[in-house]
């Protein structure tokens, strides 16, 4: 699974500096952070709607597709901000074995 994220990170890094008309990702980078954030928000809303539909129908296919879209656009956002999936996976790895309640409480203490 990490191989897919690493591959996507590499592609996104290449397309970040490519001509705007060479790919969808390049066009997003050229439009800027606000456009990328708009896409992330749009995809998040679509995930919520697909989850509600999946709960009612039991059909998870559309939900999985929408989550893939959200993850993809989130990776584009990370790339735009000079980060990547490895940073997120590292953060998740650090949280392994820690209770979600404890982890949330520790974040509130640092804010």
Helices and strands as residue ranges (DSSP letters): H 2-16, G 20-22, H 24-31, H 33-57, H 61-80, H 85-95, H 100-110
